């Protein structure tokens, strides 16, 4: 009898766990749906001109469903920054954790952003909108500053390891890291303007060679 009671209890717990797991999957799917819609809308209309109704229409969800997860348009777009930071952060952290030389880690970093651009250039269009918002809104300024500061520190870590190992020359790590970050952000240009025969791939290959040539110890 005791064994039967244990089996029944375990069955109930398993059922609750599965129900919670399924509910979380639905929540994650809905949030992804909203984030993807918000990305498309802000890249097309800009933050100032987009409305909650635009996101509702793009997401193909009810307004109530969206307000269940987010309290306002601003809340959605602040969450959109987190959404892409979390999505990219896993790969970026993996790059710096790999047992590679500093040069190869920087190459992997450039390759990652080139692939990200090829997969979804809309993200980079939206990034420019967030730059503009950062000059007008303190919450966006704090959010984007934190993101870029963490990215800058990641690059600084790679360069410092290269200096310590003798792979890179002794230089100003912060200035070198900032230069690399600015060059990576240059891919935003390809999101808005006619490349006139210049591909993002060629751009990245060229600046990678320039930067590594300047960093390497002679």
C-alpha positions, -999 to 999 in steps of 0.1 A, spaced: 0 0 0 28 24 9 45 16 -25 13 25 -43 11 58 -24 47 66 -34 40 58 -70 8 80 -70 27 109 -53 56 106 -79 31 105 -107 14 137 -95 48 154 -91 58 144 -126 26 157 -140 30 190 -123 66 193 -135 56 185 -171 27 210 -169 51 237 -156 77 228 -182 51 231 -210 38 264 -196 73 278 -196 78 267 -232 47 285 -242 58 317 -224 92 315 -240 76 310 -274 53 340 -269 81 362 -257 102 353 -288 72 361 -310 69 395 -294 106 402 -296 108 392 -332 79 415 -340 93 444 -321 126 440 -339 109 441 -373 88 471 -364 116 492 -349 138 485 -378 111 496 -402 94 525 -384 118 536 -358 111 538 -321 92 571 -321 69 562 -349 60 527 -339 30 519 -317 19 490 -296 -7 483 -323 21 478 -348 38 452 -326 4 435 -320 -2 433 -357 33 421 -365 32 395 -337 -2 382 -347 -12 382 -310 -39 401 -291 -30 433 -273 -39 417 -240 -14 388 -247 14 413 -252 5 434 -221 5 402 -201 43 401 -206 52 437 -211 38 469 -195 46 493 -223 64 499 -256 95 511 -238 94 479 -217 93 458 -248 123 476 -264 144 475 -233 137 438 -232 147 435 -268 182 447 -259 184 419 -233 170 394 -257 198 398 -282 225 402 -256 215 369 -240 212 352 -274 247 363 -285 263 362 -251 265 324 -250 286 322 -282 307 352 -273 316 338 -239 323 304 -256 348 321 -279 369 336 -251 367 304 -231 381 282 -259 417 271 -258 427 293 -288 454 320 -293 444 356 -289 446 361 -326 423 331 -333 399 344 -307 397 378 -324 392 361 -358 364 340 -342 348 373 -329 348 389 -363 334 357 -379 306 356 -354 295 392 -362 297 386 -399 276 355 -396 251 373 -373 248 400 -399 243 375 -427 217 357 -407 197 388 -396 208 423 -407 176 437 -392 193 434 -358 219 459 -368 194 483 -382 176 482 -348 210 488 -331 213 522 -348 179 531 -334 190 522 -299 221 544 -303 198 573 -311 175 565 -282 205 564 -258 211 601 -265 175 610 -255 165 584 -229 184 577 -197 171 541 -193 182 533 -228 215 550 -222 222 530 -191 212 498 -208 233 502 -240 262 516 -220 262 484 -198 261 462 -230 289 480 -247 310 481 -216 307 444 -211 316 438 -248 346 461 -245 358 442 -214 355 410 -234 377 423 -261 401 438 -236 405 404 -220 414 388 -254 440 415 -262 455 414 -227 459 376 -230 477 382 -263 500 407 -247 508 384 -218 515 355 -241 538 376 -264 514 371 -293 506 408 -293 529 438 -288 528 458 -256 502 485 -263 473 504 -248 447 476 -243 417 499 -238 424 519 -269 430 488 -290 398 472 -277 378 503 -284 392 504 -320 381 468 -326 346 474 -312 342 505 -334 353 485 -365 329 457 -357 300 482 -353 309 495 -387 289 466 -402 258 487 -394 267 508 -425 259 477 -447 224 476 -432 214 510 -446 235 519 -476 243 505 -510 276 487 -506 287 497 -542 302 463 -547 318 460 -513 305 430 -493 304 427 -455 325 396 -458 353 415 -476 350 444 -451 355 420 -422 383 401 -438 402 433 -446 398 449 -411 407 416 -395 440 416 -414 446 453 -406 439 449 -369 459 417 -364 488 430 -383 488 460 -360 485 439 -329 510 411 -335 545 414 -320 571 418 -347 
